[in-house]
Amino acid sequence: MIKKTTSLGLYIACAMLVAMSLPVVVALTILNDTREQQISKEMTALVDEKSQTLAHSLVLPVWSLDQNDMLALLQASMLDTQVVSVEVRDPEERVLARKEEPLRRAGSLLTRTLPLTMQQPDRKLTLGSVQVVVSDAQLQRKLAADKRFQTRVLLAQAVVALLIIGLLVYRRILAPISKLTVAAGRIERGQFDTRIALTQKDEIGLLAHRMDAMQTSLKTLFDEQAAILGNIPAGVLFVRDGRIAFANDAAQSMLAINGAGLTTLASAQIFEDAQQQSLYVNQTLLRPHGATGEIVLLKRADGRSFPAELHTALIDGTRQGDQIWVIIDVSERLEAESRIDRLAFYDPVTDLPNKKLFLDRLRRGLGRQQAHGLPLVVFYMEMHRADLSHGLVKADDADLLFKECARRLGACVAPDQTLARLDGERFALGCDLPMSELAEGIRFCEALANRLIAALAEPHGSTVSFPYSLNIGINILRGEVQSAEEAVMQAKLAMVQSLAAGRNVFRFFDPAMQALASQRSALEVELRSAVAQRQFVVHYQPQVTFEGDVVGAEALVRWQHPVKGMVSPALFIPVAEELGLMEEIGHQVLEAICRDLEEWQRGGLGSELVVAVNVSAQEFKVDHFVARFHETIRQHRISSKAVKVELTESMMIDRIDEVIEKMNELKSHDVAISLDDFGTGYSSLSYLGRFPIDQLKIDQSFVRRMQDDAATASIIRSIIMLGQSLGLSIIAEGVETMEQRDLLHAQGCTLYQGYWYGRPMSGEQFTALLEGRQRVA
């Protein structure tokens, strides 16, 4: 706010008045002085003239003492109204004659006395004297009249000059400056639409032109700033002397207060804790760069708070009270970071810590153990139930099951203990042992293990069916373990030992298990080397008709170890799956099969032979599995119909639509699909009609029991009837006797595989079988 000031016009008027008055005063003074001097000279001359004239005239009358003549002369002198008195004296100063007008004594009086002398031949004779008194009143009146006239003239001239100059000053200076002042006021209020137009070409016109250009620049700048402030997602506040002076649209939206409401608030009122946060902002402003990215808690109009990233700075470094605040709502960002943190360190189904977080906390525990010597314990737990193990539980139901398991197990765990879900059905628990004696620690672990087993054995209290069995491996750490991974591995080995003892059993890790751990580590190294060196070979088990015709074979992978010889798949397949090596192993097996098929077809052996390839779930989940599978067959120039893919029933429970899509891709390349181990589960029966399969394979566990168990025989009969109704071929695996073959044939099974027809054999042996005869025993 500009304070009220004295008008420039008044200053100019006063200056002009003074400037014009001074010459008038000086001129009047000079004129008056000059006139007064002139009047003084005139008076002196007048008195001198009259005195001399009268003195000459009075010589004779005074000589003759003619009173009448003297009076007549005096009377004649008095005719001049300026003469006040005339007096004649004799030599003794006696008055001989006198004339006087007392009323003429106004003004200043000038007196002249002249001697009356008569010239004698030898001398001058003094007859007396004459005295004349003259008043300047008349001249003074004339002088006053002259002064008034001169004053009027000069004043008139001054007024006219003042008016002319004032008009020019107003037109050329004051009026343009008034327009510029009004324009400056509009600019100050942010009004830039009215142009500043002055036609004069002088300095004020140039100033007006510059101000108009400045207004245009400011309008452009303000429009750009308004566009920026109105469109940036961050809230911007201008704070002056502790109060909000401006808030952009984003700030109003964040705080749920309109602009008028915000500009009436103290800046501290937008904080959840006004006093503390205001102090904080003042402190941050003392820093060289203000507050940069500090997280504060702000408050909306409805009282709800939200986290915001606050940036503060001074608008003018010389004024502490003028500040700019930039606020960014980070609610979503913090929530996203929290979700990412949850995904990175917590299991999304059970909300328990995952393996990564569990190992991290275990490492910290091992660090405390090294510092303070406190013992630790690690529990490795695996839950079991047939329907879960065979993939018969739907994904949603499985999630509900794991949530309920986590809830039950968590109820047995103290707050200072960490319960985690490692993967699938495997959980882990880690904690410090509250006692230093080993015997007490063992009793503590036994009691905790029994509570955990009992928690899953309780059949009630959940919409998901229970009980479930639980096997636990317990590893008490007393300083000999070097890493968290090693501690978990030892607990896992103990859990494996508990599995060998039955269900709902726990076992402690002992040094003998360390040898198994070492063997496992060595196996992992050797297995990676085997993949790199392509040490895997393929054995074939014949698939034949009832008459004994070999129509195909199942390809079975074997590991040809350079030292240990042939290694069973049961030993290395689980490890390969955990290491993520099954995709590469499967590809090497397929290449070996394709090479053998290519060789057999060139030799005219088994042109209609179909080799079944087992595909693991890990392989099948790879996005490029089908493309790579087809490309490998194409490179070896064999028919796609010569290769059949065997998939297990459990692989089709999860992500059914994706599984069907890949199966259709295989079918589009003329690759047949066989459903392996069919009959071990039931949940897939409802989806069987959707699966583009060509063959059902009866699991060997049913074949072994069919002669002794009528229910099993009924299941086999149902499977065969189901396959026939869907137009599928039926093959039974695990056929070891002629009686089994005959019973299967009687039920409608047409293809067989098992020891009765032949054990898995090398490629050379299978070639010999094809070359020798087409029938087997």
KAKA-V812600 format. One record per helix or strand of 2 or more residues. SS is the DSSP state (~ for helix, > for strand). FROM is the first residue (numbers start at 0). TO is the last residue. Records with the same first field share a line. If there is no record, write none. Layout:
SS=FROM-TO  FROM-TO
This chain:
~=7-63  66-76  101-104  136-187  202-230  248-254  258-261  266-269  273-284  330-344  354-371  385-388  394-410  437-456  483-500  510-532  568-578  581-601  616-619  624-634  639-641  648-651  655-667  682-689  699-704  709-724  737-746  762-771
>=82-88  94-99  108-118  123-134  234-239  242-246  290-298  304-313  321-328  375-383  417-422  425-431  468-476  505-507  535-544  548-560  564-566  609-613  642-647  671-677  694-697  728-732  750-752  760-761
